[in-house]
Amino acid sequence: MKILLKKCSVYSLLLLCTIIQAQNTETVLSGNVTDTQNNPIEFAHLELVGSKAKTISDENGFYKFVNPTAGTFLLRVSYMGKDTFTKRVQIIKDSANQLDIELINKEENLDEIVITGDKMPAIAKANSEYVARLPISNIENPQVYITVSQDLMEAQSVTDLDGALKNVVGAGVPVRFDQNRITFLSRGFQVEPKIRNGLTTFNQNALDPVNLERIEVLKGPSATLFGSSEVSYGGLLNRVTKKPHDNFGGAVAYNGGSWNLNRLTFDVNTPVNSSKSLLFRVNGAVHGEKSFQDAGFFNNTAFTPSLTYTLSANTTLHFDLEYTKSKGTSPVRHNPDTGDLSERSAEDFLAYYNTSYTSNDIFYETENIDIFGEIRHKLSDTWTSSTSFARTSVFHDGYTSRIDGRSENTFRARVNSGYYGYNSTNIQQNFTGEFNLGSLKNRMVVGVNYYNYHQDRDISYINTSEFEYGSADYYNEFNKAYIDAEMSNGTRTLRNQTTNTYSAYVSDVINISDRLLAMLSLRFDRFNDEGTNNMLTGESDGTYNQNALSPKLGLVYEVIPDQVSAFGNYMNGFTNQNGTGADGNSFDPEHANQFEGGLKFNVLKHKISGSISYYNIDVKNIVREDPDDSDFDIQDGGQTSKGIEVEFIANPLPQLNLIFGYAYNKSELQNTEDGAEDGLRPASAGPKSLVNWWLDYTVPLKHKNNLVFGLGGNYGSSSFQTNTVDATVTIPSYTVLDFGVTYHVNRFSLGVKLNNLTDETYWSYRLAPQKPRHLVANLGFKF
């Protein structure tokens, strides 16, 4: 033992001498990179701008520059999902320079109201690792995107995706389709939420928000980095799911309200082992709700477990599963007759606003299984590999219906019965890294992507007899026994379809100077559609093989570094069109191009942020609903869509938060077949003007408790359900106000939210009546 102690003393003395000698001969800049909870951040990228010195933080968040050039430099620190940190530092030769760095967490830097522990709400703009697939800040990004977080959804007592979309600039009134799946507006086009954690997941059913960390709405045709398969020209919605973290905790909440709303949710997170290398989280929801109309309901169950496993200092594995099962009646969808009438209004049907035209025994059932997996591996100090996999299996079985007007006073129902099955697989490999070409800093992602989609459909449909609006006789035919008996003589469709898309892309963000950045991106897609196989006739059609290039160009100039930037972009979209028109002719591919420019700002330490942008989208070979037959589409001419969008987020006082959005869109058909419809606004483009806002004020109370008041609203100008040369069906403008109050005491919260405060009557563009005034109460507990 004495010998051992003597050796340790000698080694310690030698080590101390070595350290002293190194301190006398080396120039060092070192420190720790942490988040705002003092957790170390691994793989943060650090560089001294203007020199060749760069490094990366280790697993303890420690970084070290050895023998950098002495002088004054701009230190830039970046990490995916966090604000880029910049600071002027003076490095003194032959001395140890110390600087600890704190990066702002996602949870504290979102476009939202954040309530974390005892902190006051704060609003700021989120950075995203998905929008550019690169660790660049919002100020550096030449594309506009909107984020809505879990905390904001909780503050607003959101129980479905529709409620979350109220916070998205230009989203309008979401449209519910047959299986309660939704679409919303973006820049004059309909968008479906088919992207999850950056990968395409084809899902035609209702989506529960219980597993959402946030939603990200990217503006404009984003084919270059996300593909053309499921991306709208107006943008896309990316669902970012909750991930495990290394602390035990969770929450339980209950929502109850009008029309027998009952919703129970839970969120449990825990480390599985003492080293915290294996983390587990599970979220779930049980939801039941009746319609405000005379019939109709929707029930849903969601179960969403996830795992994160740190295999080594360089490799992390993540896996999550979303399983949802629902049962409900088809949402109301109305196509009024316009044959002999040139002008009609949604208000013509106001007397039947509370009429469902359905029956509770005519329902559907759905099941969704969404699997996501990712392996991230640090290849070097500056390069990372990410391998991702998404698999979706969806089915829908049962009845859906719509109402078709037959004259000014009569209608009939079209009822579908049968099975829809959808499967999709998305495999993606990305390599992300940084390098210098001379004095030019490059941040690059290189990726390949495979996407497979398969559909099975076995459905039959019938049309009921014609009835007068308001007739009670209608319900004698609209019941399960009658529909099943008639369906044996209905028109049947039995078909399947398979498509494959093979893609490769590259995107490079180049720092031409400290303030000027350029984004150069290009994607190649190889489309292979095996066609639609009609199993009743043995025939197939729609088979094609096509190649497409999708470029994306962007410029950003930081007027005030990390605070104000001017940006511009060119983006491209490409969509292959399946099916045929009423004449039997197949459709050609569509093409879309966008030019956009504007300003982004994030000033006064995140107290004020937002963007102002102008865009112009031009689409060729547009496919739209046939104005002469709503059962078919036609392809003629194009569509231009241009407008202005404003997003403003402010936290002027610690207790006061404000979100404001304004969107103006001018959409017109161009070069139609006979020119008669040139200049008409497509009905699916929605209102020209849309406004959304949310105001939140927190009143501090004793013992760190607080009372939060919230007031928000949405406005939409008049729009159309039908807009052709021969007929128009107008939807009037609307203003909807929501008010809520929440009391936070210790770990408990109790809230009340009154939606549609003024009991406004308003419709989606599919002429579906929206909910009147209704109450939602919430009781929550966090542990």
Secondary structure, DSSP 8 states (H G I E B T S, - for coil): -HHHHHHHHHHHHHHHHHHHHHHHH--EEEEEEEETT--B-TT-EEEEETSS-EEE--TTSEEEEES--SEEEEEEEE-TTS--EEEEEEE-TTSEEE--EEE--GGGSSSS----TT----------SSSSSSS--TTT-SS-EEEEEHHHHHHTT--SHHHHGGGSTT--S-EE-TTS-EEEEETTEEE---EETTEE----S---GGGEEEEEEEES--HHHH-SSS-BTTEEEEEEE----SS-EEEEEEEEETTTEEEEEEEEEEESSTT--EEEEEEEEEEEEE-SSSS-EEEEEEEEEEEEEE-SSSEEEEEEEEEEEEEEE----EE---SS-SEEEGGGGGGGTT-----TTSEEEEEEEEEEEEEEEE-SSSEEEEEEEEEEEEEEEEEEEEEEE-SSSEEEEEEEEEEEEEEEEEEEEEEEEEEEETTEEEEEEEEEEEEEEEEEEEEEEEE---EETT-TTHHHHSSHHHHHHHHTTSEEEEEEEEEEEEEEEEEEEEESSSSEEEEEEEEEEEEEEEEEEETTTTEEE--EEEEEEEEEEEEEEEEETTTEEEEEEEEEEEE---SB-TTS-B---EEEEEEEEEEEEEETTTTEEEEEEEEEEEEES-EEE-TT-TTSEEE-SEEEEEEEEEEEEEEEETTEEEEEEEEEEEEEEES-SSSTTTT---GGG--SEEEEEEEEEEEE-GGG-EEEEEEEEEEE--EEEEE-SS-EEEE--EEEEEEEEEEEETTEEEEEEEESTT----B-TT--B---SEEEEEEEEE-
